[in-house]
């Protein structure tokens, strides 16, 4: 039996703290940026709400949106916790920064394999997750075939299978794998693994 409920609680707890900090940073950003915009445009003949309302309010809207994307607060609304079913999985590739080159040598990008998994939630919404190359994509390919029951916890990076245990302890919060005897990932999350039954 998998420790799925404990992992979900662990992920939500870790990410709740991060999103509260992000929300505080966002409110501070809004207070400083919108106050500065107001005072700079209040008596300005070139750029103000009375002389040029469209550019002025466009800048205001941009200042409202910047921290929502910078601190990823949009995920609160776009990726809630859910239980669903794996739908379609596709192998693909993308370009990523090379990690095997010396610093200062121009090498740039390399082609890496990825695995894209679509999941249909219990609310009948479709979500797409991209598993990077290596153990993450192998885990998704082997354990989350079409029709497999999967779970996702708010703030995590990956969903996980509730039917099949991973070969090694897996962290859905960051995507890391651990040794057989490890219980917690370096990000603080509880590893997903088979629980010993009494």
Secondary structure by P-SEA (a helix, b strand, c coil): ccaaaaaaaaaaaaaaaaaaaaaaaaaaaaaaaaaaaaaaacccccccccccaaaaaaaaaaaaaaaaaaacccccccccbbbbbbcbbbbbbbbbccccccccccccbbbbbbbbbbbbccccbbbbbbbcccaaaaaaacccccccbbbbccccccccccccccccbbbccccccccccccccccccccbbbbbcc
